[in-house]
Amino acid sequence: MDSLSRRDFLKAGAALGAGLTLAFYLPPARARRLAVATPAGEAFAPNAFIRIAPDGTVTVLVKHLEMGQGVYTGLPALVAEELEVAWEKIRVEAAPADHTLYNNLLWGPVQGTGGSTAMANSFDQLRRAGATARTMLVEAAAEVWKVRPGELRAENGRVIDPKGGRSLAYGELSALAATREPPMEVALKSPKDFKVIGKTFKRTDTRAKSDGSAQFALDMHLPGMLTAVVARPPAFGGKARRFDAKAAEAVPGVKAVFEIESGIAVVATDTWSALKGREALAVDWAPGPGADLSSEAILKSYRALAGKPGTVAARKGDAQAGLRKASRRLKAEFEVPYLAHAPLEPLNCIVQVRPDGCEIWAGDQSQTMDQRNAAAVLGIKPEQVEIHTTFAGGSFGRRANGQSDYIVEGVRIARRFSVPVKLMWTQEDSVRGGYYRPCYLHRLEAGLDARGRPIAWRHRIVGQSIVAGTPFEAGMVRDGVDATSVEGAANLPYAIPSLLVDLHSPKLPVPVLWWRSVGSTHTAFVTEVFLDELAHATKADPYEFRRRLLSGHPRHLAVLDLAAKQAGWGRKLPRGWGRGIAVHESFNSYVAEVAEVRVNPDGSYKVERVVCAVDCGLAVTPDVVRAQMEGGIGFGLSAALFGAITLRDGGPEQSNFHDYRCLRISEMPRIEVHIVPSEAAPTGVGEPGVPPIAPAVANALFAATGRRIRRLPIGETIRL
């Protein structure tokens, strides 16, 4: 890859936010702050991402949250590659919350993790950080030996002089290198010379997560710390008319009971006492604006809206005319429910409010947003809010919302105390706490010509907007269309001459949020099942039918072909088995999945095998790519088979994993993941494995039983 000119480099930095340039050209005071002292002397910090200690240990500061997706491995690999250092010498720390240094380059001046952007926005940035450090170390060695830098090479944590037969370790050069100006231009390695990128090696977080030393905020205990829980209204938007705190305050360990905006806070010396105090509370809840809300009433209103034209999200040709000319027309209606994120580590944070600012410890997914919202509560500047980002036990989008709900809740409680306060959500709080993937209703109609080719496609979507009324609305709603509601449908890749996609975004008091793979969670299911219906209606093979319609999309076609080949598409299955296929692009990655299901005579079934093909550009860490596909398939299967939040009397009916069911380990299918070789820029893998699994399974169940699945979740049995 060619190096950037100084002008291009600075221009790119200006376009993407201040972080890029500042990260490489640090003012001396900031460089010293990031360098830190070690027992053997001060570490060398050539930029905001790297510290090299005198013993040669390299610490990579990762600006993204590690919530299981592998950024603490994939991103340091980029540094190790360009710095020419052994993987065993790499250490990882969470970068401070500072958007001027650590912004997400795809989001502008905002530090945060999501949308499968971590690798995509960091690929060049961290390679350049490593190359910058390498260049400075080589120049330092050249100064010591009085030779030209071009005569030297870096290898395995050392600078080598081939002619002189001598070498110096990075640690020996770090003090001298620290006195040099960072180069404005560096050369990056050619892919043919990669030693780390594309290879298999141990994750940096495996040992800590195995021996219990990994720092999750849930496990942390600070001196003098109190623990808080919150009693929340059973219906969305409800408020306490009155509450009696006497019984709660009588519980040993309870220190305070008071009302905050989201409910009644109970603060105690420990979690158990806080929970027992909450149980003892007597609260009279006012029902709020959605007291009569139910899943049935919502779907009824959605059906009424689906009978009317919506706001146009995509138009190609004249779909109405195409439908009128069609030799055959097919219609279908699909329903998908609200879904909770339900990460295994429930929401939590530790907050210490001081006269000069605030400190927060959390598995923080949106540092900049959380700094701003915490500061607004306290009436201070965002830079006075210091966030320590810990590991997070999952998130799937829940830890990042425009309101910073759990962070703000923690700050509102902690500001009353001089000691740190840990806010704890239970799993029941998490499941019942809102911010769900929205419920959607879809209506589709397609027209086929006399030869069975689709010539018209009309798709109407009804469901809440995720971003309306949030800070993200300005950038994500265009002409009344929330892009997250229609992604995967408005950009349908199939070669159909006329297409119309329109949208209704009703306003309801149910808090909604992105959920792993966002709009594609429902649009992939709907479009891939309906396309399968078209194939079967024309007696065409579903795989071949897709192939013919994807001739203009080579990356879709490549994963489709690879998945079908590796799955043995067309090979006969045992009686009672079915095979289904689906392909989808999300977050600039392309995934095809083939599912094989076994259906028993009583209607119970098991997903036995899933073959996945993924094109995510250059696979920096192939093991992490495979793990994310496997995890995405398991996560998507949980939702497809069992996941549903249903509403009654304005609130959720589910409360924990006993009634918000997830996939058990015994139900996990055998999964094979195949990665399309590529030298294209890497894209994301955290989310794209999820969308194709629901339609692949639904299509496989149809192949086995002849029954179409148009409503999720499928359930544990299928009617034969």
ZIKA-V274368 format. One record per residue. N is the residue number from 1. RES is the residue in one letter. SS is DSSP state (H for helix, E for strand, L for the rest). PSI is psi in whole degrees, -180 to 180 (* if undefined). BURIAL is I if it has 16 or more other C-alpha atoms within 10 Angstrom, else O. Layout:
n->{N N}
res->{RES RES}
ss->{SS SS}
psi->{PSI PSI}
burial->{BURIAL BURIAL}
This chain:
n->{1 2 3 4 5 6 7 8 9 10 11 12 13 14 15 16 17 18 19 20 21 22 23 24 25 26 27 28 29 30 31 32 33 34 35 36 37 38 39 40 41 42 43 44 45 46 47 48 49 50 51 52 53 54 55 56 57 58 59 60 61 62 63 64 65 66 67 68 69 70 71 72 73 74 75 76 77 78 79 80 81 82 83 84 85 86 87 88 89 90 91 92 93 94 95 96 97 98 99 100 101 102 103 104 105 106 107 108 109 110 111 112 113 114 115 116 117 118 119 120 121 122 123 124 125 126 127 128 129 130 131 132 133 134 135 136 137 138 139 140 141 142 143 144 145 146 147 148 149 150 151 152 153 154 155 156 157 158 159 160 161 162 163 164 165 166 167 168 169 170 171 172 173 174 175 176 177 178 179 180 181 182 183 184 185 186 187 188 189 190 191 192 193 194 195 196 197 198 199 200 201 202 203 204 205 206 207 208 209 210 211 212 213 214 215 216 217 218 219 220 221 222 223 224 225 226 227 228 229 230 231 232 233 234 235 236 237 238 239 240 241 242 243 244 245 246 247 248 249 250 251 252 253 254 255 256 257 258 259 260 261 262 263 264 265 266 267 268 269 270 271 272 273 274 275 276 277 278 279 280 281 282 283 284 285 286 287 288 289 290 291 292 293 294 295 296 297 298 299 300 301 302 303 304 305 306 307 308 309 310 311 312 313 314 315 316 317 318 319 320 321 322 323 324 325 326 327 328 329 330 331 332 333 334 335 336 337 338 339 340 341 342 343 344 345 346 347 348 349 350 351 352 353 354 355 356 357 358 359 360 361 362 363 364 365 366 367 368 369 370 371 372 373 374 375 376 377 378 379 380 381 382 383 384 385 386 387 388 389 390 391 392 393 394 395 396 397 398 399 400 401 402 403 404 405 406 407 408 409 410 411 412 413 414 415 416 417 418 419 420 421 422 423 424 425 426 427 428 429 430 431 432 433 434 435 436 437 438 439 440 441 442 443 444 445 446 447 448 449 450 451 452 453 454 455 456 457 458 459 460 461 462 463 464 465 466 467 468 469 470 471 472 473 474 475 476 477 478 479 480 481 482 483 484 485 486 487 488 489 490 491 492 493 494 495 496 497 498 499 500 501 502 503 504 505 506 507 508 509 510 511 512 513 514 515 516 517 518 519 520 521 522 523 524 525 526 527 528 529 530 531 532 533 534 535 536 537 538 539 540 541 542 543 544 545 546 547 548 549 550 551 552 553 554 555 556 557 558 559 560 561 562 563 564 565 566 567 568 569 570 571 572 573 574 575 576 577 578 579 580 581 582 583 584 585 586 587 588 589 590 591 592 593 594 595 596 597 598 599 600 601 602 603 604 605 606 607 608 609 610 611 612 613 614 615 616 617 618 619 620 621 622 623 624 625 626 627 628 629 630 631 632 633 634 635 636 637 638 639 640 641 642 643 644 645 646 647 648 649 650 651 652 653 654 655 656 657 658 659 660 661 662 663 664 665 666 667 668 669 670 671 672 673 674 675 676 677 678 679 680 681 682 683 684 685 686 687 688 689 690 691 692 693 694 695 696 697 698 699 700 701 702 703 704 705 706 707 708 709 710 711 712 713 714 715 716 717 718 719 720}
res->{M D S L S R R D F L K A G A A L G A G L T L A F Y L P P A R A R R L A V A T P A G E A F A P N A F I R I A P D G T V T V L V K H L E M G Q G V Y T G L P A L V A E E L E V A W E K I R V E A A P A D H T L Y N N L L W G P V Q G T G G S T A M A N S F D Q L R R A G A T A R T M L V E A A A E V W K V R P G E L R A E N G R V I D P K G G R S L A Y G E L S A L A A T R E P P M E V A L K S P K D F K V I G K T F K R T D T R A K S D G S A Q F A L D M H L P G M L T A V V A R P P A F G G K A R R F D A K A A E A V P G V K A V F E I E S G I A V V A T D T W S A L K G R E A L A V D W A P G P G A D L S S E A I L K S Y R A L A G K P G T V A A R K G D A Q A G L R K A S R R L K A E F E V P Y L A H A P L E P L N C I V Q V R P D G C E I W A G D Q S Q T M D Q R N A A A V L G I K P E Q V E I H T T F A G G S F G R R A N G Q S D Y I V E G V R I A R R F S V P V K L M W T Q E D S V R G G Y Y R P C Y L H R L E A G L D A R G R P I A W R H R I V G Q S I V A G T P F E A G M V R D G V D A T S V E G A A N L P Y A I P S L L V D L H S P K L P V P V L W W R S V G S T H T A F V T E V F L D E L A H A T K A D P Y E F R R R L L S G H P R H L A V L D L A A K Q A G W G R K L P R G W G R G I A V H E S F N S Y V A E V A E V R V N P D G S Y K V E R V V C A V D C G L A V T P D V V R A Q M E G G I G F G L S A A L F G A I T L R D G G P E Q S N F H D Y R C L R I S E M P R I E V H I V P S E A A P T G V G E P G V P P I A P A V A N A L F A A T G R R I R R L P I G E T I R L}
ss->{L L L L L H H H H H H H H H H H L L H H H H H H L L L H H H H H H H H L E E L L E E L E E E E L L E E E L L L L L E E E E E L L L L L L L L H H H H H H H H H H H H H L L L H H H E E E E E L L L L H H H H L L L L L L L L L L L L L L L H H H H H H H H H H H H H H H H H H H H H H H H H H H H L L L H H H E E E E L L E E E E L L L L E E E E H H H H H H H H L L L L L L L L L L L L L H H H L L L L L L L L L L L L H H H H H H L L L L E H H H L L L L L L E E E E E E L L L L L L L E E E E E E L H H H H L L L L E E E E E E E L L E E E E E E L L H H H H H H H H H H L E E E E E L L L L L L L L H H H H H H H H H H H H L L L L E E E E E E L L H H H H H H H L L E E E E E E E E E L E E L L L L L L L L E E E E E E E L L E E E E E E L L L L H H H H H H H H H H H H L L L H H H E E E E E L E L L L L L L L L L L L L L H H H H H H H H H H L L L L L L E E E E L L H H H H H H L L L E E L L E E E E E E E E E L L L L L E E E E E E E E E E L L L L L L L L L H H H H E E L L E E H H H H L L L L L L L L L L L E E E E E E E L L L L L L L E L L L L L L L H H H H H H H H H H H H H H H H H H L L L L H H H H H H H H L L L L H H H H H H H H H H H H H H L L L L L L L L L E E E E E E E E E E L L E E E E E E E E E E E L L L L E E E E E E E E E E E E L L L L L L H H H H H H H H H H H H H H H H H H H H L L L E L E E L L E E L L L L L L L L L L L L H H H L L E E E E E E L L L L L L L L L L L L L L L H H H H H H H H H H H H H H H L L L L L E L L L L L E L L L}
psi->{132 147 153 147 160 -43 -45 -39 -47 -36 -42 -41 -41 -37 -33 -5 162 -21 -39 -50 -45 -34 -29 -26 78 137 148 -40 -40 -36 -42 -38 -38 -22 -41 156 145 165 -28 5 178 140 155 121 88 -21 -175 -5 -11 137 132 116 161 -24 5 -4 135 120 125 125 114 125 -9 150 131 108 25 -10 -9 15 -24 -3 -51 -42 -43 -27 -33 -40 -47 -38 -52 -27 -18 63 147 143 -33 -18 -5 133 159 138 153 132 154 162 103 98 -16 -19 -33 34 152 113 -17 -6 -9 -153 59 128 129 168 132 170 23 43 -8 -53 -42 -41 -15 -12 -57 -38 -49 -30 -43 -36 -44 -42 -36 -47 -43 -46 -42 -37 -41 -42 -36 -42 -39 -36 -41 -45 -5 47 172 141 -33 -15 -7 164 155 139 129 45 18 155 129 137 97 -38 -43 -10 38 164 159 138 152 -40 -35 -26 -9 -40 -44 -41 -33 -18 -7 152 137 139 147 -16 130 153 133 154 151 145 -29 -17 5 136 -23 -49 130 0 168 131 171 142 146 -20 3 -49 -47 -37 -15 -36 1 3 -9 138 103 142 -31 -33 -13 146 118 152 131 7 141 163 137 143 164 131 122 155 147 -21 144 132 1 158 158 123 -45 158 152 114 -2 -48 -38 -43 -20 -12 128 132 -21 129 -29 148 124 161 139 179 -33 -3 -148 119 137 120 132 178 -19 169 -46 -45 -40 -43 -41 -36 -41 -39 -33 -10 144 112 133 108 130 140 -28 179 -19 33 -30 12 137 160 -40 -44 -38 -47 -34 -44 -34 -39 -37 -42 -36 -15 -1 149 143 -169 129 126 -31 140 131 121 -155 96 -38 -44 -39 -40 -39 -35 -13 145 -26 140 139 143 153 151 137 147 137 143 175 146 137 154 -42 53 152 -36 109 166 140 159 159 132 132 115 128 166 -30 7 -156 140 138 135 123 157 79 122 -18 75 -46 -45 -42 -35 -45 -45 -38 -42 -38 -37 -39 -9 35 -180 148 -36 -10 -2 111 124 127 111 118 177 154 138 64 163 -56 24 -18 -32 0 103 156 -23 -11 48 -48 -31 -48 -41 -44 -40 -41 -32 -47 -24 -13 -4 155 -3 165 146 127 122 129 128 138 172 -33 -42 -41 -47 -36 -2 4 -162 57 160 130 156 140 150 134 139 130 149 137 150 137 144 -176 -22 7 14 136 128 -12 145 120 130 119 132 134 123 158 148 134 -35 -12 132 7 170 -15 -8 -42 -36 -12 -4 122 124 40 4 121 115 -30 -18 -25 -4 140 -15 -46 -23 37 127 -12 144 82 123 -37 138 140 123 125 168 139 132 79 151 127 159 10 119 129 160 162 152 147 110 6 -124 -31 -14 -34 -34 -34 -42 -48 -50 -38 -30 -43 -39 -38 -38 -40 -42 -48 -32 -28 8 32 151 129 -35 -49 -36 -45 -43 -45 -30 -3 19 -26 6 81 -30 -37 -46 -39 -44 -36 -47 -42 -45 -44 -43 -48 -26 -12 44 134 -16 141 140 161 161 136 -4 157 155 133 156 151 150 142 146 131 143 36 15 152 128 132 142 139 125 140 127 150 122 129 162 -26 4 -9 158 166 136 111 -36 141 127 126 136 134 137 103 31 -151 123 98 -45 90 -36 -37 -39 -48 -43 -40 -35 -45 -46 -40 -38 -44 -42 -46 -35 -40 -47 -44 -38 -37 -23 126 128 117 148 143 133 38 4 170 147 -22 160 -23 -173 -12 -29 -4 84 141 166 134 160 -33 -16 -4 130 167 128 134 130 129 128 127 122 138 148 10 160 139 146 -166 157 -4 -31 -34 -14 -17 -49 -40 -14 -42 -49 -35 -42 -44 -41 -34 -39 -37 -43 -32 -30 -19 7 130 141 114 8 132 150 160 -36 178 -15 160 136 125 *}
burial->{O O O I O O O O O I O I I O O I I I I I I I I I I I O O O O I I O I I O O O O O O I I I I I I I I I I I I I I I I I I I I I I I I I I I I I I I I I I I I I I I I I I I I I I O O I I I O I I I I I I I I I I I I O O I I I I I I I I I I I I I I I I I I I I I I I I I I I I I I I I I I I O O O O O O I O O I I I I O I I I I I O O O O O I I I I I I I I I I I I O O O I O O O I O I I O O O O O O I I I O O O O I I I O O O O O O O O I I I I I O O O O O O I I I I I I I I I I I I I I I I O O O O I O O I I O I O I I I I I O I O O I I I I I I I I O I O I I I I I I O I I O I O I I I I O I I O I I I O O I I O O I O O I I O O O I O I I I O O O O I I O I I O O I I I I O O O I I I I I I I I I I I O I I I I I I I I I O O O I I I I I I I I I I I I I I I I I I I O O I O I O I I O I I I I I I I I I I I I I I I I I I O I I I I I I I I I I I I O O O I I I I I I I I I O I I I I I I I I I I I I I I I I I I I I I O O I I I I I I I I I I I I I I I I I O O O O O O O O I O O O I I I I I I I I I I O I I I I I O I I I I I I I I O O O I I O I I I I I I I I I I I I I I I I I I I I I I I I O O I O O O I I O I I I O I I O O O O I I I I I I I I I I O O I O I O O O O O O O I I I I I I I I I I I I I I I I I I I I I I I O O O O O I I I O I I I I I I I I I I I I I I I I I I I I I I I I I I I I I I I I I I I I I I I I I I I I I I I O O O O I O I I O O O O I I O I I I I I I O O O O O I I I I I I I I I I I I I I I I I I I I I I I I O O I I I I I I I O O O I O O}
